[in-house]
Amino acid sequence: MEIERKYLLKKLPEHLEKYPHHKIEQGYLCTEPVVRIRRWDDSYILTYKSKGLMAREEYNLPLTEEAYLHLKSKADGIIIEKVRYQIPFGKYTVELDIFEKDLATLTLAEVEFESIEEANRFVPPEWFGEDVTYDSRYHNSTLSQKKSLE
């Protein structure tokens, strides 16, 4: 079970370069249910996600680079490209996504939790903006169907 909250940002934290980061490319073979392919640096993953906003089932399977490239050509919509920074915040890790190319004006922060109760108690840092957890427009699967953020 994946339990996470998602936020827009008021501002980027200072000195992003000091945090671990990963180059991510992902495409969607289906958006209901979500079937996603992802390149994470030099790893390749096929993911299934059930319906849901803050909490949903998620299953990951490894892919070869060849299988990823084959499936990438079959993806619906745009291929999302982003850099994900992993920023410590108390006992949590903020996953800060800075989108590139078609979605270059977008930055989102996600935080994962052990339980729904814990997620509901979470107090975000001051640099977080609007909580968009329940706004499906900010799901990557929805974003993949757009050419830009209109």
C-alpha positions as CSV (number, residue, x, y, z in Angstrom):
1,M,0.0,0.0,0.0
2,E,1.3,3.4,-1.0
3,I,0.2,6.3,1.3
4,E,1.4,9.7,0.3
5,R,0.5,13.4,0.3
6,K,1.4,15.7,-2.5
7,Y,2.1,19.4,-2.5
8,L,2.8,22.3,-4.8
9,L,5.7,24.5,-3.6
10,K,5.9,28.1,-2.5
11,K,9.6,28.1,-3.2
12,L,12.4,25.6,-3.7
13,P,14.6,24.8,-0.7
14,E,18.1,26.2,-0.8
15,H,21.2,24.3,-2.0
16,L,19.3,21.5,-3.8
17,E,22.6,20.3,-5.2
18,K,23.6,18.9,-1.8
19,Y,20.7,16.4,-1.8
20,P,20.7,13.0,-3.5
21,H,18.8,13.1,-6.8
22,H,17.8,10.8,-9.7
23,K,16.8,11.3,-13.3
24,I,13.4,9.8,-14.0
25,E,11.6,9.2,-17.3
26,Q,8.2,7.6,-17.3
27,G,5.3,6.7,-19.6
28,Y,1.9,5.3,-19.1
29,L,0.5,2.3,-21.0
30,C,-2.8,2.7,-19.3
31,T,-4.3,5.3,-16.9
32,E,-7.2,3.3,-15.4
33,P,-5.8,1.3,-13.8
34,V,-2.4,2.9,-13.9
35,V,0.2,0.9,-15.7
36,R,3.5,2.8,-15.8
37,I,7.0,2.2,-17.1
38,R,9.8,4.1,-15.5
39,R,13.5,4.6,-16.0
40,W,15.1,5.5,-12.7
41,D,18.7,6.4,-13.5
42,D,19.9,3.1,-15.1
43,S,17.1,0.9,-13.7
44,Y,13.8,0.0,-15.4
45,I,10.5,-0.8,-13.7
46,L,6.9,-1.7,-14.6
47,T,4.4,-0.5,-12.1
48,Y,0.7,-1.2,-11.5
49,K,-1.3,1.2,-9.3
50,S,-4.9,0.8,-8.2
51,K,-7.4,3.6,-7.9
52,G,-7.1,6.0,-5.1
53,L,-5.8,9.4,-4.2
54,M,-3.9,9.4,-0.9
55,A,-3.8,5.6,-0.5
56,R,-3.6,2.9,-3.1
57,E,-2.1,-0.5,-3.9
58,E,1.2,-0.4,-5.9
59,Y,3.2,-3.3,-7.4
60,N,6.6,-3.0,-9.1
61,L,8.3,-5.4,-11.4
62,P,11.8,-5.1,-12.9
63,L,12.2,-4.6,-16.6
64,T,15.2,-4.9,-18.9
65,E,16.3,-1.8,-20.8
66,E,15.2,-3.5,-24.1
67,A,11.7,-4.2,-22.6
68,Y,11.5,-0.6,-21.4
69,L,12.4,0.8,-24.8
70,H,9.9,-1.5,-26.5
71,L,7.1,-0.5,-24.1
72,K,8.1,3.2,-24.2
73,S,7.1,3.3,-27.9
74,K,3.6,2.2,-26.9
75,A,3.0,4.8,-24.1
76,D,-0.1,7.0,-24.3
77,G,0.5,10.7,-24.1
78,I,3.8,12.3,-23.3
79,I,6.9,10.8,-21.7
80,I,7.4,12.6,-18.4
81,E,10.9,13.6,-17.5
82,K,11.9,15.0,-14.1
83,V,14.7,15.1,-11.6
84,R,13.7,13.8,-8.1
85,Y,15.5,15.2,-5.1
86,Q,15.4,13.3,-1.8
87,I,15.3,15.8,1.1
88,P,15.3,14.7,4.7
89,F,12.6,16.3,6.9
90,G,12.5,14.9,10.4
91,K,11.7,11.2,10.1
92,Y,10.5,11.7,6.5
93,T,12.0,12.0,3.1
94,V,10.5,14.7,0.9
95,E,10.6,13.6,-2.8
96,L,10.8,16.8,-4.7
97,D,10.2,16.5,-8.4
98,I,11.3,19.2,-10.8
99,F,9.7,18.5,-14.1
100,E,11.4,19.0,-17.5
101,K,10.4,19.5,-21.1
102,D,6.6,19.6,-21.6
103,L,5.9,20.1,-17.9
104,A,8.9,22.3,-17.1
105,T,7.0,24.9,-15.0
106,L,5.9,22.3,-12.5
107,T,7.4,21.3,-9.2
108,L,5.8,18.9,-6.7
109,A,6.7,17.4,-3.4
110,E,5.5,14.1,-2.1
111,V,5.9,12.5,1.3
112,E,5.1,8.8,2.1
113,F,3.6,7.5,5.3
114,E,3.1,4.2,7.2
115,S,-0.6,4.9,7.8
116,I,-3.5,7.1,6.8
117,E,-3.6,8.5,10.3
118,E,0.1,9.5,10.2
119,A,-0.5,11.2,6.8
120,N,-3.4,13.1,8.2
121,R,-1.3,14.3,11.2
122,F,1.6,15.5,9.0
123,V,2.6,19.2,9.3
124,P,4.5,20.2,6.1
125,P,7.6,22.5,6.1
126,E,7.0,26.2,5.4
127,W,8.3,25.9,1.8
128,F,5.4,23.6,0.8
129,G,2.4,25.3,-0.8
130,E,-1.0,24.0,-1.6
131,D,-1.9,20.4,-0.6
132,V,-3.0,18.7,-3.9
133,T,-3.2,15.2,-2.6
134,Y,-6.9,14.9,-3.5
135,D,-6.6,16.7,-6.9
136,S,-6.1,14.1,-9.6
137,R,-4.9,16.7,-12.0
138,Y,-1.5,16.4,-10.3
139,H,-1.2,12.6,-10.7
140,N,1.6,11.9,-13.1
141,S,-0.8,9.6,-15.1
142,T,-3.1,12.6,-15.6
143,L,-0.1,14.9,-16.4
144,S,1.1,12.5,-19.0
145,Q,-2.1,13.2,-21.1
146,K,-1.3,16.9,-21.4
147,K,1.1,18.6,-23.7
148,S,1.7,21.4,-21.2
149,L,0.3,22.9,-18.0
150,E,-2.5,25.1,-19.3
